[in-house]
Amino acid sequence: RYHFSLPKLFSTRSKDNCFTEKTPLLKVSTEDNGLRCMALHNPDFTTDDDSWDNSSIEFEQRSHLGSEIMSLSRSASSEKYELLDNLHVKFNLSKMRCCLRFLKVSTLFIFVVVCSILFSTYPDQGAPWQMLAVSPLESYSMNITDFRESSLLKLELGGPFVADVVDRRAEEYIIVQIGQIEDPGSRRRRQLQVLYNWTLPLNSRRNEQVITTKTFEIPNSNAISINIQAFLQESEIVPLSIKHQYLHANIETQVTIASVILAGVYVLIILEIVHRTLAAMLGSLAALAALAVVGERPSMVKVVEWIDYETLALLFGMMLLVAIFSETGFFDYCAVKAYQLSRGRVWAMIIILCLIAAILSAFLDNVTTMLLFTPVTIRLCEVLNLDPRHVLIAEVIFTNIGGAATAVGDPPNVIIVSKQEVRKAGLDFAAFTGHMFVGICLVLLVSFPFLRLLFWNKKLYNKEPSEIVELKHEIHVWRLTAQRINPASREETAVKCLLMQKVLALEILLKNKLKTFHKQISQEDKNWETNIQELQKKHRITDKILLIKCLTVLGFVILMFFLNSFVPGIHLDLGWIAMLGAIWLLVLADIHDFEMILNRVEWATLLFFAALFVLMEALAHLHLIDYIGEQTALLIKVVPEDQRLAVAIILVLWVSALASSLIDNIPFTATMIPVLLNLSQDPDVNLPVKPLIFSLAMGACLGGNGTLIGASANVVCAGIAEQHGYGFSFMEFFRYNIRLVILNVFPPQK
């Protein structure tokens, strides 16, 4: 017979109240059923010699003790059942994940098989070219009787035409008449119904062969007649080549199919169902299958021609240069210098990096700038124990903004200035750069404070050390265990109290560790000079001779990038310059372990760009980009004349920004330039071309910040960051950048 003294129980435990993370909880005895309860003969309990006053009290006490033990047993059983329930839930979740994965793989495989079958069923519609000659005295006529049930007639004409835009002031031109023969059996001219007149201005020098393409919608399946006649100042013969092709779907259907394919690619990338490279490949396969069904299946040679090898060569060459450059320790050295320049203030350092990136991208290609800046930024953040994801996103934003300032900073600007018709309108390199530079300065002034507000509540610190993460997990486990104990008995109350004291001790320890950790990586580090000295000891230049070689070759490559836009005697594209620089550096560095250098090349990024080029070109053949341009022109024409210019500037700016966020801005810019030039030359519209071109350039460059695949620099930065273990998702990039894009579009609009 024992007498439990509960006050003595807690008074005994209170003598040893200094709990740490290693303090044992209770001396317990484990039963076979997993129940942890306090032993009755524990020396912490005290016994008295006094007996119970009567047997009824003794019986009552024993009954109470039995009920407590039964309560503990029920509690243990409930915990066991709860554990089993948790295991059952986890098993169900695991089973659900397996089912979802099987469903995903099965759906994608069926989709790939269907697209492959469709693409292989329809043959190439590679009609041969027909050579012909026309003159003012003799025209060319051709009847097409096998038009069948096709909806569209695609006509390709090659000859000495004026490229890109219809020159209404041309004195020599070719007229192509598309008509339908109402009665194919009769040869009377009056039964020919002319549907379209296609005017093509001729180049006066006749020294350039230009292929133009146009699609005509045919209302019915009657026989088609094509009549070509030349209107020249002198009686001469103009050689031409012609090719026609039937399409089995109208423009609206093709645009709908293209929109569905583009939306599907975005769903795959946003939800991260597959890797973005595989998503682009699936989208390309679907677009090629759609072209095959429509009747415009391209050949393998044609698909290969769609790939922009200059961009791929630029990426590959610069990746090789950066891979060799990283062996010198130069990136670590630049990271320490940037930290020293910012005097230990993280946000000052970020602003400096973004400003330098914006300035460099104004004179270099955006892709080149990010290839050089991304490794430096990642190494800097690793040295300072910061999370590089947000810093990289900020740098990409300002790289795209800075690239819009000059005519050579962004590919859309290069396309605009390279057009002869745009230069004739007075927008040469100097005029274009002068106007765009002012607008971009305004955008930068707005973007810097907004960027600070955008990341105001975002922790730039890196993840805590593993010991802090483990300590947080341990506190969570102890607290969860204590919450599961129902204090229905003295023993359970004692156990719960000890568990909560354990949690309290661990929280105090965690608080001290976090305080020490935050002092070490404080954004306003008071000991930044001491830290710089320590960092300079750890992060030095490892190979000075190799560094000199790398700086020499890289400086020459950057100089050639800059001179390529001004010196007409340099007949090298950016891709050739990067490849030649990479070969030079490989020879100078005397690289023997070539596989190690190749392993650092972002092959997934290169393959993504190749698939993206094919996807965008296929969508262009499905008339998606032309449809956007035509609808924009129609909206401008319906606006009253006194408000037409303002509405046109706003509409072109916003449509360009939105479209460049969703599709590649290079084909969109190339498509919109003729649309805007035709609008400016239309006497019914009467709009100046310069404001429209500036709106297009501003929207195409700034809109690239909207999504991860909106600009090439975004994809390059994400690929390098992913290789270093700091990849960011599509939604993470979109969540921050879309608000900045909306803000950036307003200052140029005003």
Disulfide bonds with the S-S distance in Angstrom:
none
